[in-house]
Amino acid sequence: MAVWDRVMTSRHLPLLGSGLGLGVALILWYGVFGYHVLQIGLWLLSILLVGLYWAQFSPAQPPWDPTRLRWQQELLHLGLLVLVFAPIYLCDLPNIPFQINTDEIVITSMARRASGVRYPDIFGLMPEYFYFPRFMFSLFGGLTRLMGGVTLLNVRTVHAAFGVVTILVAYGFFRAFWGSRLALAGAALLGSNHALLGISRMAMRENLIVLVECAALALLLKGVREKNPLLLYLGGGAAAFSLYGYLPGRVVILLGLLFGVLYLLLGREDLRGENKQANPLWVLAKLTVPAALGFFLVAGPILVATVTAPAVSAEYSRQQFLFFPEGRALQQMWVNAATPEEAVWRNIFNGLSMFNDPGQHDRGYIYPNYGHAFVDPLTGALIWLGLGSGLYRLFKKRSQPHDWLCIGSFLFLYLLFSLAITKAPNYTRLLVILPFVAYLTLEGIQVLAGLLERWGSRAGSWLPAAAMAGAILLIGGWNLAIFGDFVHKGWTQGNDVGATGRYVAARQGDPDYRFYLAASTAYPYFGWGEPHYWQSWIQFFAGREQKVAVFSPEVLPIQALEPPFTLFMNEWVWDQQGAELQRRFPKGQLHRIPAERGLWAFEVVDP
């Protein structure tokens, strides 16, 4: 711990003081006077100065061993991951999946709005969208504007590209404690998960929480093991960055704290190092300092925005937890339970069975791939085998810090999402558990490979390696087939939002073209929502000057319809009023909208 003895006596203390002073000044400036674009530069400068201060100290152990690290091999593995997963994640995004969920429309619209001003407040919240952090929407909006515009396809492309980057960062996470081949296998298992693949190909933002999680935990793990203040500082900053994204990603902060507690309980000797008289708690406290500074420098502005937000901003968060009355009420409505108690028990059952029950599906209805659990059946079995093996090594005191991190995080998240969080299993939230699912799966595969090695030692050393490679390929192929089932359902059964949106987008060229929707809550066209939602969804795909109107089917006989137009309606409305429409517009053509139920589009080009 000699490095820590020099921290407070360093000649570069003014560097630390300057960085912290700028960070405090930024927080006061933003909190008192609001946002100014110059604050971005001040924010980055404060982070850089404190980072340079920590960079001057040589770690107790080097971050890597130059004699063992082969950069060519590492780059080869990263290139192999890109070569395999980039086509899978990026190919034919306009049509795969055919389904378009309404969150894609909302997220694209919010990205367009957040990036539509010259200097958006990237530290602030969005009152128009549950007070979510604006940063991620500004990021997606800015990137897609560089691609030509904030469109659903461009947002899909950016999100899918981040999915590929997430796999590469996951390789770095596993490489922090495994050899390069096991890290390659772990990243491949994570990237193969059908839920991550399906959600990444949508115009969402959720896979970034996995990217941030893997980066933060890898830096914290490596920093603690090697007593490296710079890595700890970067890890704390990366964990703080989770506050700027999808809300469930903030769980990485809890995982970092959990890892610290487990390290104190199980890694006392590792904390003492060569000084056997050192107090492990004091050593851990000193290790926490750079991580805490990195966290608060990065998180300071958004913490100010959160604290100063109106009380109504907490309503959405309260609805996501079962221990709040609002959360129990939402869960009761969500699963159509008779009582709040029944809703809670059903949530617990759904969450605990999410890995092995094919009757479970995404209760967030972003990726409702019915008939398949969150993982494939083989992974669902290997998880528990790997968990049993890891716990056995833990009780036998043969475990390592990365085992404590991965096993503890898996159990914490598994119980959290089952016992405390609503809408279990919600796949977009569950993405944060995937690094630990991949770890346990690979642990399970290694257990089976070890058994094969003992059983078939005469067959040579190739048998366990071949079995591991075969299991990983089987899991990858199985997940592709599961995602393919979702894609096939979209192509064969259709989708109300996806089919209607593509129909409208194909007619954007005529600014005088009109779109009408004859629907109400009693005679719905879309699967959920209210009339004002339906109008905004259709308007999203229409041209800027095109008119969209929604009215009740009861007023359709007297409604003025000006050609050229398309009138959308469900099957019941057409059966009741189709004949009258054909008399009014004899040149009208009827088109079927491919969806899960009967939907029609009556198009009139000429009067």
N, C-alpha and C positions, 0 to 999 in steps of 0.2 A: 504493500500500500504506500510505497514511497512517493508515488505520484500524487497522492492525496495530501501528503505532508507538505508538498510544495505549492499547493493551490493558493493558499492565503498569503504566501510569501513571494509570489511571483512578481517580477517587475512589470508584468503586463496587466496588473490589476486595473489601471485606467481604461484598458480595452473593455474589460468586463463592466466597469462602472458606466462607461459611455453607452454600451449596448443596453444595459438595464435602465439607464436614465432615459434613453430614447423610447424604450418600451413603455415606461410609466408615462412619459409625456404624451405618447400616442393614445394611451387609454384615457387620459384626462381630456385631451383634445377631442377625441371622438365622443366621449361621454357627455361633455359639456356643450360642444358646438356642433356636433353631428359630423357627417362624412365630408371629406374633401379628398380629391384624387391624389394629392401629395402625400396623404397618409399611407398609401401603398408603398411608396418609396421609403418612408420612415419605418414602416413595419419590416420590410425586407432588410433594411440597413441594421436595425436593432438585432434581428436574428443572425445576420452575418457577423456582426462584431462579437457577439457572445460566442458564436461558433468558432471564430478565429482564436478566441481566448482558450477554449477547451482544446483546440487542435494543437496547441504548443506543447502539451504534456504527452510524453511517450507512455503508452499503456503498459501495464504490468506484463501483458503478453501481447505479441503482435496480432493484428486482426486476421492475418493469414500467414501460413508458413511458406515462404517463397520456394523452399526446396520441394514442397509437396503440391503446391498449387500449379496446375497446368492450364494456362490461359487459353491455349488452343483447344484443349478438350472442353473447357467451360463454354467457349464461344460455339463450338461444334454442337454441344447439347442445346444451347439456346437457339441456334439456327435450326436444329432438328425440330424443336417445339414449334417454332414459327412455321416451318415448312409443313408440318402436320396440321396444326390447328388454325392457321390463317385461312385456308380455303374453307374449312368446316364452319368457321365463325362468320366469314365475310361473303361467301358465295351467294348470289341471287337474293340479296336482302329485300328487294321490292316484293317478292312473291313468297318468300319462306321466312316466317310462317305467313300463310294467307290471312290468318286471324289478326285483327287489330283490336287491342283492348282500349278502352276509353282513357286509361291512364297515359297511353302513348300520345293521345291528342292533347291531354292536359299538360304533360311534361314538355312537349314540343311548343305548345302555346306559351307556357311560362318561360321557356328558354328564349323564345322570340321576344317576349315582353322584357325580360331581365336584361337582354343585350341590346334592346332597342334604343336605350338612352346612351348618350356619349360617354358619361362617366358613371356607371352603375355602382351603387354602394355594395361592394362585394362582401362587406362585413355584416350587412344587415339581414333582416328577415323579410319574408314576403307575406304581408297581411292577407293578400288575396288568395293565398294557398296554404292555409293552416299554419302560417308563420314559419314555414320551412326556411332554412338558410338559403340566401340568394346566390351564394358563391357558385354552387354547382350548376345552377341554371345559367348564370353568366358565362361560365366556362364552356358549357355545351353550346350556348348561343353564339359565343365568339368563334369557336372552332367551326361551327357549321356555316357561319357567315363567310368565313374564309373559303369554304367549299362551294359558295354560290348562293346560300340562303338557308334559313332555318326551316327546313322541311322535315317531314316525318322520315323520309328515306335518309337524309343526311344525319339526323339524330340516331337512327338505327346504325348507320355506318360508324359514327363516333363511338357509340356504346359497344358495338361489336369489336372495334379496334381496342378499346380499353379491356375487353374480355381477353384478348390475346396478350396484352401487356400484363394483365393480372396473372396469367399462367407463367409468364417469365419471372414476375416478382415472386410467385409461389416457389419457383425453382430456387430463388435466393433464400427464401425462408427455410426450405428443407436443407439447403446447402449449408445453413448456419450450424447444423448439427449432424448431418449425414454426409456420406461420400457422394461424389458426383452422380454415380449410377442410381443410387437410391433416391437422390434428389430429383433426378430426371423422371424416375418412376412415380414419385409423389406428385410432381407437377402434372404429369400426364393423367394420373388418376383424378386430380382436382379438375383439370380442364375437360375431362370426359364426362363429367356429371351432366345428365340431361337437363336438369333444372337450370344450371349455370349457362349451358349452351342455349336453351330456349329463351331465357330471359335476356341474355346478352344480345340476341338477334332482334330484340324489340327496342323501340325508342324509349328506353328507360334510363336509369342512372345507377341502379343498385349494385352492379358488379364492382364499382369503385370502392365499396366498403370492404370487399375482400382484398383488393389491391392495397389499400391503406393498412388494413389489419396485418397482412403478411409483412409489409415493410416495417411497421412499427414493432411487431413482436420479434422479428428477426434482429433488428437493431438492439432492442432491449436485452434479448437473450445473449447475443454476442457481446454486448457491452458489459453485462454483469459477469459473464464467465471470464472475460479478459480484462476486467477492471479498466475499461476504456471509457474515459469521460466524454469523448467526442461522440462515440456511438450511442451512449446513453442520452446525450443531449439531442441527437438526431432522432432517436427513438421516441423521446418525450414529445418532440415537435411533430413527428408523424402521427402519434396518438392524438394530439390536439387537433390535427387536421381533420379527424373524424367528425369534429363538431361542425364542420362546414358542409357536410354531405348528408346522405340519407340517414335519418335519425337512428335506426337500429345499429348503424355502424359505431355509435358512441360506446357500445358495449366493449370495444377494444380497451377503453380506459379501465373498465372493471377487470378485464382480463389481465392487464398489466399489474394492477393492484393485487389481484389474486396470485399472480406469479411471485410477486414480492413476498407475500405471506407464506406461500409454499416453500420458497427458497429459505426463508428464515426458519421454518419448521424442519425442513429436510436437508438443507445444505449448509449446516453450521460449519462443518469442517472445510467446505469449499470456500465459505466466506472468510474464515480465518486465514487460509492460505498457509504461508510459512510461519506466520506469527501465531502460535498456538494459544497465546494469552489474550489475543484480541477479542473484544466483545462483538459477537456476530450482529447484534442489533445496531451497534454504533457503526460497524462497517457498512451494513445495508443502508443506514441513514445517510452516510456520506455518498454512497453510490446513487442515492435518490436525488441528490442536489442537482446535478446537471440535467437529469431527466425532468425534474420539476421546473427548472428554469426554461428548458426548451418547450415544455407544455404551456406554461403561462405566457411566454412571449408570443407563441403562435396563436393561442386561444384567447388572449386578452380582449381583442376587439369584439369577437362574437359573444364572449361572456357578458360584455357591457350591453350589447344589443339584446341579449336574452333577458338580463336582469331588468332592463328599462322597458321591456315590452309590456303591453297591457295584460291584465289578468286573464283576459279571454284567450290569450295565446297558449295557455296551459290546458285548455279544454281538450284539444286533440290528444295530447300526451296522456291525460287522465283516462281517456277512453281506451287506451291500449293496455291498461293494467287491470287485472282481475281484482286487485285489492281496493280499487276505487269503485264507488257505486256506479259511476258513468261507464266504467269498463264492464261491469257485470250486466248492466242494462244493454250495452251494445252486443255483448256475447249472446244474451238471451234472444235478441232480435236476429242476430247473425245465423244462429242454428235453429231458430224457431222453437225454442224450448218453452215448456210450460212455466217454469220458475227460474229465477236466477241461480239457485243451487243446482238444478239440472244442467243449466248451461255451463256452469263451472266444471262439473264432473265430466261432461261431454268434451269440453276443451282439454281437460287433463288426459282423458282416454285417447283423444285424437293425437295429442302431442306425443304421448309415450309410445304410440304404435306407428309413428310416421315413417320409420325406417323399414318396417316389415309388413305392413298391411296394405295390399294393393287397393283396398277400398278407400284409402285416404287419398286426398288430392289437395291442391293448393286452395286453401280457404280464403286466400286473398283474391282469387279468381283472375290473376294475371296470367298464369300458365296452368290452366285447369286440365291437365293431362290425365283424364279419368282412366282408372284401371291400373295405375302405376303409383308406387310409393315414391318418396323423395329420392331414394336410391334404388338401384337395380337389386334383384333378389340375392345375387352372389355377394355384393357389397354389404347388403343387409345382414348377412350371416358373418362375413369376415370382420365387421365392426366389433361384434361382441366377442369373437375369438381374440381379436387384437386387444380389446379392453381387458379381457381376462388375463391375457399374457402380461400386459403392462401392469395391472394391479398385483399380479403374482411377483413380478420383479420388484415392485414398489415395497411390498411387505417383506421381501427377502433382502431389502436394502441393496439391490443391484441396479437401481434405476439411476438415471442421469437428469440434470435440470430440464432438458428438452422433454423428457417423459413427464415430469411434473407439470410443465406448461401445457402440453397437448392433452394429457389425460384430465387434468384439472379443468381446463377450458372446455373440453367436450362435455364433461359431466355438468359443469355449471350452466352451459348454454342449453343442453338437453333438458335439464330441469327447469331452467328459467322460461324457455319457450313453452313448456308443457304446463307448468304450475302457476305462472304469474302473468303471461302475455296472452292477449286475446287472439282469436282467429287461428288457433293452432290446427294444423301446421300451415304457416304462411311462408311460401317458398322464397319470396324476395327477402324476408327477414332471415330465413334460415341459411342464406348463402354464407353468413359469417361462420357457420359451423363446418364448412367444407374443408378447410385446411386440416382440421382435426379428424374429420371423417377419412380423409386421404391417409393421414398418419396411421390411424387404427387399422384401416384396410390393408395397408402395406405391412403393418405389424402382423396381422392375421396371415397374410400370404407368406411372410417369413417363417411363421410357426409351422405352416404346412410344408414349406420348403425344407425346414430343418428335419421334420419327420421323414420326408422323402430321402433326405441325405443319409439318415441313419438306416432307413429301410433298404435303400438301393445303393449302398456305398460301392458295391461292386460294379455298378453301371457307370461309374465315373462321376466326376464333379460337375458334368454338364447337366445332369438331371434336375437339381434344384433350380439352377439358373433358367433352364428351359421352362420349368413349371411356373416360375415367377413371371417370365415374359409372356407365357401363354395365358396366365390369369389376368394380367394387365390388358392384353389384347382382347380377351373375352369380355372383360368389363367395359372396355372402350366400345367394342362392337355392340354390346347389349344396350348401352346407353344411347348410341346412335339409333338403334332400332326403336327404342322408347320415344326418342324425339321424333323419329320418322313416323311413328304412330300419330303423334300430335299433328304433324304436317299433313299426313294423309287424311285425317279427319277434317282439317280445314279445307282441303281440296275437294273432298267428296261431299261433306255435309254443309260446307259454306260457313259464313259468319256474318251476322247482321251489320256490324260496323265496318268490317273489312270489305264486304261486297258492296254495300251502299257507298262507302267512301271511294272505292275505285270507279264505280259508276259515275259519281259526281265529278271526280277528277278528270275523267275522260271527256267531260263537256265543259271544261273551264274556258275554252277558247272564245265562246260567244258571250260578251258581257251582258247581253239582253236576255240570256237564258235564265229561267226561273225554276226554283225547286220548291215544291209544296209537300207537306207531310200531313195527312189526315190521320191523326192519332190522338189518343188521350190515355189517362191511366186505366180507364175501363177497356179501351181497345188499343193496347200498346203496339208499337212497331218494333222498338228496340227491347232488349231483354230486361232492362232496368232503367231507372231514371225518371225525370220529370220533363214536361214539354220544353222548358227553357234549356235544359241540357241537350235535348234532341236537336233543337235548332242550332246550338253552338257546335255540335258534332258535325252536322251537315255543312254548316258554314265554313268549318275548318278546311274541308276539301274543295269547297267552291271557290270561284274566282273572287277577287276583291270587290268587284262591282256587281256581282251576281246576287240576286235577291233570294232569300230563304224565308219561308213562312210556315208556321205550324198552327193548325187549327183542329178543332174537334170534328170527328166524322159526322156529327149531327148537323153541322152547318155546311157540309159539303155541297148539298143541292143548291144553295144560294150563294156559295162562295164564288167570287170573280176569279177566274183562272185565265191568265193572259199568255198565249203562245208566244214563243216556244217555251215549253215547260215540261217537267216531269213531276207527276204526282205519286208519292210513295204511300203505301197503305198495307195493312195486313190482309190476310186471306178473307177474314170475316167481312171487312169493310168492302172488299171487291165483290164478294158474293151478294151483298145487300145493295150496293150502289153501282156496280159495274155496268149494268145494262143502261142506266140513265147516263153515265159518263160516255158510253159509246154513242148514244143518241146525240149528246151535246157535241161530241168531237168524233165524227165518223172516221177521220183519218188517223185517229190515235192508235198507237201500237202498245201492246201489253208485253212487258218483259218480266221474267221471273228473277227475283233477287236471290241468289243462292245463299241460304241461311238455314239454321237449325229448324226453322218452322216456316210456314208459308208467308212469304212477303212478295209484294208486287210493285212494279213501277209502270205507270201509265204515261207514255210519252206522246206529246203532241208537238210536232215541229211546225206544221201548217195549220191554219184555222180550219 
